[in-house]
Amino acid sequence: MKTFLAKKETVQAKWHLIDAEGVVLGRLAVKCANIIRGRHQPTYTPNVDAGDHVVIINAEKVVLTGKKEEKNEYMFFSGFVGGESYRKLSLMRERHPEFIIEHAVKGMLPKNRIAAKMLTKLHVFAGPKHTHEAQNPVKISV
């Protein structure tokens, strides 16, 4: 019996919808990263982008355990000397709640060129409305 290897041409991506309200950030990020990579499919091939699209709504209502809300900080670097700045997670939740989920999912993807393509399949929205109704995403639970 031969091993089946997926090809980019034969892959047909599906759309999934996840409601992040009341869901722990780490569990949500693991689920999303696995769907984006295609690990949930029997035809999973590590070197092929064979994953599905994920639409996440209610990103502002994601839950963090412990004292991560006050203690976690995101580091940004401008590229210039002394251009390092830090922003607390609570501030990012107010201004860009999508960033929290995108950053967590990005950290769970492989660190290579194919991960950048995979990350384009993640669509995060702060509120309950999204712009992908035409793709008929299937709602899944985390």
N, C-alpha and C positions, 0 to 999 in steps of 0.2 A: 504494500500500500504506500502511495506517495503522499508526502506532506503537502497540504494545500497552502499556497502563498497568495495573498490578496494582491491585486494590481490596482493601480490608481484609476484605470479606465473602467474597471468592473464595479467599483464601489459606488453605492447609491446611499447618500447620507439622508438620515431621517431627522426630524425635529422633535425635541423634548422640551416640556415646560415644567419648571420647578418653582414652587412658591417658597420663598426663603423666610417667611414669617414664622418666628419661634423656633427656627432650626439652628443648631450649633454650627458655627462657621467651619470648623475643621471637617465635620461629617459632610457638610454640603460641598466643600472643596474637593474632598476625595471622590464623592459621587460624580461631580462634574468632570473632574480630570479623567476618570475612568471612561466616561461616556465620550468625551472629546477624543481620547486616544483610541477608542474602539475596543477596550478591554472586556466589555460586556458581550461582545459578539464571538461566536465560535470561529470566525475567520480572522481573528486578530493577528496582525503581522506588525512587529515592532518598527520596521523601517518604512512602513507605508502609512500615509495619513488616511486611515480607514474609519475614522470616528464620525459621530453624529453632531448635529448642531444642538446647543443647549441655550434656552431662553430662561433667564432667572428674573422673577418679579419680586417686589417688596424687599429689595436689598437693604433698605434702611432699617428693617425690622429683624435683621439677623442677630442671633444671640451669641455672646461670648461668655465662657465660664471663668470663674475666679475673678481676679482683679485686673484682667487684661484690658478692660475698658479704660482704666486710668494709667496703667503702666506701659502698655505697648506704644512704641513710637516707630514712625516710618522715616527713613533717612533719604534725603534727596541731595544730589551733588550737581552743582552748576557746571563743573568742569574747570573752574578757576580756582586759584589758590585761596583757601579759606572759604570756599563756596559750599560748605557742608551745612545743611539745615535739617532740623528734625520737626516732625509734626505728630502730635498725639492722635491716637486712634479716635478719641471722642471728637476731635476737631474734624477729622476726615469724614466721620459719620455725618456730621452736620453739612459739610460742604460737598463732598463727593462720596456718597455711600456705595457707589458702584466700584470704586477703587479698592475697597476692602476685600470684596469677593474676587475681583480680577487678580489682585496681588496674591491672594491665597492659592488660587487655582494655578497661576503661573509658576508658583514655587513647587507645585506638585507635578509639573510636566517635566520631561527630560530637558537638559540644558544643551540643545542643539538647534540646527536650522529648521527642522521639521516642527519643532515646538512653536515657533513663531507662526507658522501656517495653521497649526492646531488652535492657537489662541484666537484666531479670527473667527472660529466657530462658537465662541462664547459671547452671548448677548445679554448684558446685565442692565436692568432698569430699576430705578429707585422706588417707584410707585407700583400700583397694581396694573397699570396699563402698559402694553407693549406694542410695537409696530410690526409684528410678525404674524398677524392673524391669517394672512393669505397662505402661509405655509402649513396651517393646521397642526400646530405642535401638540403632541400627546402629553397630557399631564401625568407626571410620575411623582411618587412620594420619596422622601429621603429617610 
